[in-house]
Amino acid sequence: MSRRSGLTTKKFKELEVSNPQDLIARNGKRARRDSSGKRMMQIASELEEMKYESSMEITENTRTIISCALGKVYDNMYYDLIKERFSAKIEDFIHEQLQTPGMDSKVRVVVAVTTLLLGPLDVGVLEMILVMANSGEFLMQRVSCEALIAAASKKDKASAILAQGVTILKKLYQIGNDNIKVRALVGLCKLGSCGGTDSSWKPFTDGSTMKLAEACRRFLINPAKEKDMRKWAIEGLSYLTLDAEVKEKLIEDLWRHSVIYGVVPTLVNLCNAYDKQEIIPEMLELAKFAKRHVPEQHELDDPDFVHKRVNILGKAGVTVGLVSLCKTESENSKELIARVFNALCEHQNLRAIVVQQGAGAKALIPLALEGTTKGKYQASQALARIAITINLEVAFPGERMCELIRPLLGLLDLECNAIENFEALMALCNLAGFDAPRKRILKEQGVAKIENYMYENHEMLKKASVQTMSNLLFSEEVVKLFEGKNDCTKYLVLLSTSEDVELSKAAAGALAILTSPTEWKEILCFLLSNTDKDVQYRGAVIVKNIAFKFLFLVI
């Protein structure tokens, strides 16, 4: 194998991860007939601390990137035969290393398996990992700990480790070496949180998760600990914060400065900003009748406790840390950051704090334009909430207001829920009060999207869209759209008779603007000044009807 620098290897694999379809087109057939799978596994088995004659230079991100590359390649193989052959290449590599004499090859196997377990490929030799973890060799113990952590991500493997490996991990935690100790701690944290938010299933005895959280905290607040060890402790804490009791304990730790970590998953858990599965009552009753396990929410995850935690985080200045974390290149991390921002902006009293600490235009607009679909929706909703309550000229000065338009129009997508639609329309209504944003809405083809919601059965969405359209009608181009061959004006007349006072006012306001163009005035003046008395009479009746109609609406 030709030697590459660690950075070159990293960039090469990043290209493969970002272009899996192109990789399959070029290398898919080759992967079936040559050793492409083995070559990727050779990179996956490299370890910075272990050098030999043919080893290549790697960076700290190489294994994560190669894991993603393996997963992308595997997922984009379209039929089972290719997948089987690709998996066979990987198995051949593992068998070759296991048959090679010497402990170095065994360590490489565990490193490779750890890399695989980080991705979607379900390849693992759990028994061998447990044996190596129980050995007295430092390097073997370290890599086997990492393998156990990766294996615990898979539910079936987590159950096996709970049965066989907990005792070994506890034993490793008692070792004096901090590098082994912190990895064993993370393994225990991950196993302790495998029940997720289900408070009825606790893998360990009561109080164990709190002890693990305290152990992680000791690593974090000790400045003498190396950065790498603190990183592992952060990971352990991010798993434990799925437990509501740990969330409450961590929030109480504000004055010890343990709250403001750069740990986005932990913050997401504290704010309960993750996706929650909707439980249908009928399905719940059916599960109980079938005597199946039904997940239960912890009482400390009730809305009151969640609101208290979010307020503590917001007032503690967590926004400052999130703004600096936005520079990450990871789209998944950006999504998690956007979730925390949105959880903060859900509280009206925290929105001004979020803007003051630089999250408005500086952080949220880039998050709303780039990243995962869910991440963009979360950031866009946070922007909408800010635009509803905060003075736009303060929160988004100058051209920043125009930059809001595209993310907000994105929330009018049918994939978004009614709350996201409504908040986007309210924010667009405020923006449409300014000339430059009105022009940008037209440029982004937003008028049609807003008009669609005028015909919604949902009263709040209908009202918000009509109010937004009223502001947009200050643009002559929008007025021309209404003057075209359509029934929009007739529909506004119909809405002006609605029993909903706010909706009626919005529709009447839109009609008032529509009747202001000079063409209408000229026509009425022509009718009233016509030499034919019959034409004059009809013109006077039209003016009287219009006047009485709007007088009635005002009253």
MOBELPE-V375399 format. One record per helix or strand of 2 or more residues. SS is the DSSP state (a for helix, b for strand). FROM is the first residue (numbers start at 1). TO is the last residue. Records with the same first field share a line. If there is no record, write none. Layout:
SS: FROM-TO ; FROM-TO
This chain:
a: 6-18 ; 20-33 ; 36-44 ; 62-75 ; 80-99 ; 103-118 ; 126-133 ; 138-151 ; 155-164 ; 166-173 ; 178-192 ; 208-221 ; 227-240 ; 244-256 ; 264-270 ; 281-289 ; 299-301 ; 303-315 ; 318-325 ; 331-345 ; 348-356 ; 360-369 ; 373-389 ; 392-395 ; 400-410 ; 418-431 ; 435-443 ; 446-455 ; 459-472 ; 476-483 ; 488-495 ; 501-514 ; 518-528 ; 533-554
